Amino acid sequence: MQDPLEFSPQASRREPWNKGKLLGAKPPLRPKHVWAIRSKLQVDGRTRDLAMFNLAIDSKLRGCDLVSLKVQDVAPHGHAVDRGTVRQKKKTGRPVRFEMTEQTREALDGYIKATSKKPGDFLFTGRRGHDRGMTTRQYARLLAVWVASIGLDPKFFGTHSLRRTKATLIYRRTGNLRAVQLLLGHKKIESTVRYLGIEVDDALAIAEQVDV
């Protein structure tokens, strides 16, 4: 017996989920883009967004892990620490450590103080209330606003753009793929190679810089 929904008018009018979207890996932001967004958020006084943007760049966390952070993960004693650790919710489920630069710690401290958040509170909350973390969809919408605010097309960027940004810079400056693998929390180095989009030409360029 045929499923009646298969022939319903609503089913035939349903648009593909990817209509109008650019698929594939989203590129990292360039340093000039990072500084432009950071400056815009500072000028506009968007305390939460500045803290979230800075932490997303430093931590290199997936969106689901970033929005799941509690205050105690970054500021266990009331102020932001140099390094944090979080267990990844998806993919590997392994703990991953991340660093927080001075400007990120300052942004976090200002945000936590302004919102009077406690250690057990979600660090970033959205429309669902203070007792629930922001959703990844809300995070993606915020990113689109940040990117558009400096004249970039949001269609070309996603939350993985922020995850890739610092990891890509570290790899380009050091060529240390193992270090990037650890920072991203990948189980296999092949995953890091694919994630960064490393090609044979990249590997050869690094090899040419080494004399024996």
Secondary structure per residue as TSV (DSSP state, phi and psi in degrees):
chain	resnum	aa	ss	phi	psi
A	1	M	-	360.0	134.1
A	2	Q	-	-76.0	145.3
A	3	D	-	-72.7	123.1
A	4	P	G	-61.8	-26.5
A	5	L	G	-67.8	-22.2
A	6	E	G	-64.5	-26.6
A	7	F	G	-113.3	7.9
A	8	S	-	-71.5	147.9
A	9	P	H	-58.3	-36.3
A	10	Q	H	-64.8	-41.1
A	11	A	H	-64.3	-37.6
A	12	S	H	-72.4	-25.7
A	13	R	H	-89.9	-5.7
A	14	R	-	-66.0	128.7
A	15	E	-	-83.4	147.6
A	16	P	-	-59.8	143.8
A	17	W	T	-62.2	-25.8
A	18	N	T	-100.6	13.5
A	19	K	T	-63.6	127.2
A	20	G	T	78.7	4.1
A	21	K	-	-106.5	146.2
A	22	L	-	-92.2	117.7
A	23	L	-	-92.6	168.2
A	24	G	S	103.4	176.2
A	25	A	-	-63.3	134.1
A	26	K	-	-87.3	136.0
A	27	P	-	-72.1	156.4
A	28	P	-	-72.2	161.0
A	29	L	-	-76.7	151.1
A	30	R	-	-85.1	156.4
A	31	P	H	-52.7	-39.0
A	32	K	H	-65.1	-31.8
A	33	H	H	-70.3	-40.2
A	34	V	H	-60.1	-47.8
A	35	W	H	-67.3	-35.2
A	36	A	H	-65.7	-45.1
A	37	I	H	-65.6	-43.9
A	38	R	H	-59.6	-44.8
A	39	S	H	-64.9	-40.1
A	40	K	H	-64.5	-42.1
A	41	L	H	-67.0	-36.2
A	42	Q	H	-66.0	-46.5
A	43	V	H	-63.4	-38.5
A	44	D	T	-79.8	-5.9
A	45	G	T	68.5	30.0
A	46	R	-	-90.3	82.4
A	47	T	H	-59.2	-49.3
A	48	R	H	-63.0	-46.7
A	49	D	H	-64.0	-37.6
A	50	L	H	-64.4	-45.0
A	51	A	H	-63.0	-41.7
A	52	M	H	-68.3	-43.4
A	53	F	H	-63.0	-48.6
A	54	N	H	-61.2	-42.8
A	55	L	H	-68.4	-37.1
A	56	A	H	-61.5	-41.0
A	57	I	H	-67.7	-48.1
A	58	D	H	-68.3	-46.3
A	59	S	H	-74.5	-29.3
A	60	K	-	61.8	28.7
A	61	L	-	-83.9	152.4
A	62	R	-	-65.2	156.2
A	63	G	H	-56.2	-41.9
A	64	C	H	-64.2	-31.8
A	65	D	H	-79.2	-35.4
A	66	L	H	-64.0	-46.6
A	67	V	T	-74.9	-12.3
A	68	S	T	-90.6	-4.8
A	69	L	-	-62.7	141.4
A	70	K	B	-102.4	161.3
A	71	V	H	-55.8	-40.0
A	72	Q	H	-64.8	-18.1
A	73	D	H	-71.9	-27.5
A	74	V	H	-118.0	-22.5
A	75	A	-	-140.4	68.3
A	76	P	T	-64.2	-23.0
A	77	H	T	-117.4	23.1
A	78	G	S	97.5	-11.7
A	79	H	S	-139.7	151.3
A	80	A	-	-64.3	139.2
A	81	V	-	-100.3	170.4
A	82	D	S	-68.7	-35.4
A	83	R	E	-137.4	147.6
A	84	G	E	-128.6	165.3
A	85	T	E	-137.5	135.6
A	86	V	E	-142.6	144.4
A	87	R	E	-88.4	125.7
A	88	Q	-	-65.6	134.0
A	89	K	S	-76.4	-36.5
A	90	K	S	-116.8	179.7
A	91	K	T	60.6	-100.3
A	92	T	T	-86.2	-31.9
A	93	G	-	72.5	9.9
A	94	R	-	-91.0	154.2
A	95	P	E	-71.0	142.2
A	96	V	E	-131.4	137.8
A	97	R	E	-99.7	152.3
A	98	F	E	-147.4	155.0
A	99	E	E	-98.7	157.4
A	100	M	-	-130.4	118.1
A	101	T	-	-71.3	168.9
A	102	E	H	-58.7	-43.1
A	103	Q	H	-66.8	-31.7
A	104	T	H	-70.3	-42.4
A	105	R	H	-62.6	-40.9
A	106	E	H	-64.4	-41.7
A	107	A	H	-64.9	-41.2
A	108	L	H	-65.6	-44.8
A	109	D	H	-61.1	-42.2
A	110	G	H	-64.2	-39.9
A	111	Y	H	-69.4	-45.9
A	112	I	H	-63.3	-40.2
A	113	K	H	-66.3	-42.9
A	114	A	H	-66.9	-29.7
A	115	T	H	-101.2	-2.8
A	116	S	T	53.6	40.9
A	117	K	-	-75.9	146.3
A	118	K	-	-101.4	161.9
A	119	P	T	-52.1	-36.3
A	120	G	T	-85.8	-2.2
A	121	D	S	-77.1	152.5
A	122	F	B	-64.3	138.1
A	123	L	S	-67.5	-45.1
A	124	F	S	-120.3	118.7
A	125	T	B	-115.1	158.2
A	126	G	-	-125.2	-139.9
A	127	R	T	-77.1	-12.8
A	128	R	T	-79.7	-4.8
A	129	G	-	114.1	164.9
A	130	H	T	-73.3	-15.5
A	131	D	T	-92.7	4.5
A	132	R	S	-133.7	142.2
A	133	G	B	-73.2	160.5
A	134	M	-	-61.6	148.0
A	135	T	-	-84.6	159.7
A	136	T	H	-65.3	-30.2
A	137	R	H	-68.0	-39.6
A	138	Q	H	-64.0	-40.1
A	139	Y	H	-61.4	-43.7
A	140	A	H	-63.5	-38.0
A	141	R	H	-67.0	-39.2
A	142	L	H	-61.3	-44.4
A	143	L	H	-58.4	-41.8
A	144	A	H	-60.2	-38.8
A	145	V	H	-67.1	-43.9
A	146	W	H	-59.8	-47.1
A	147	V	H	-65.5	-43.8
A	148	A	H	-65.6	-28.6
A	149	S	T	-66.0	-18.4
A	150	I	T	-112.1	16.8
A	151	G	T	88.0	10.1
A	152	L	-	-92.3	154.9
A	153	D	-	-84.6	116.0
A	154	P	G	-59.0	-22.8
A	155	K	G	-63.7	-23.8
A	156	F	G	-89.9	-5.7
A	157	F	-	-129.8	153.0
A	158	G	-	-144.7	-176.7
A	159	T	H	-62.4	-28.9
A	160	H	H	-70.0	-17.4
A	161	S	H	-61.6	-40.8
A	162	L	H	-71.0	-39.3
A	163	R	H	-63.1	-35.9
A	164	R	H	-80.1	-23.5
A	165	T	H	-56.2	-59.7
A	166	K	H	-73.2	-34.6
A	167	A	H	-61.2	-41.4
A	168	T	H	-65.7	-42.1
A	169	L	H	-63.4	-42.0
A	170	I	H	-61.6	-43.8
A	171	Y	H	-65.3	-43.6
A	172	R	H	-65.9	-32.6
A	173	R	H	-85.8	-25.4
A	174	T	H	-118.4	-27.2
A	175	G	-	71.7	10.0
A	176	N	-	-89.3	91.2
A	177	L	H	-69.0	-34.7
A	178	R	H	-63.8	-40.2
A	179	A	H	-63.1	-42.6
A	180	V	H	-65.8	-38.0
A	181	Q	H	-58.2	-45.2
A	182	L	H	-65.3	-41.3
A	183	L	H	-67.2	-33.0
A	184	L	H	-86.0	-14.5
A	185	G	T	76.6	25.9
A	186	H	-	-78.9	142.4
A	187	K	S	-73.5	-42.2
A	188	K	S	-114.6	141.4
A	189	I	H	-68.3	-24.5
A	190	E	H	-62.8	-32.9
A	191	S	H	-65.7	-38.2
A	192	T	H	-67.8	-39.8
A	193	V	H	-59.8	-47.5
A	194	R	H	-66.5	-40.0
A	195	Y	H	-64.3	-40.2
A	196	L	H	-82.6	-11.2
A	197	G	T	70.5	35.2
A	198	I	-	-73.7	130.9
A	199	E	-	-110.6	171.7
A	200	V	H	-59.1	-38.9
A	201	D	H	-60.9	-36.1
A	202	D	H	-64.1	-44.5
A	203	A	H	-63.4	-41.8
A	204	L	H	-66.3	-37.7
A	205	A	H	-61.5	-39.2
A	206	I	H	-68.6	-41.9
A	207	A	H	-62.4	-34.5
A	208	E	H	-67.6	-19.4
A	209	Q	T	-84.4	-5.6
A	210	V	-	-107.8	120.7
A	211	D	-	-103.2	141.4
A	212	V	-	-114.0	360.0
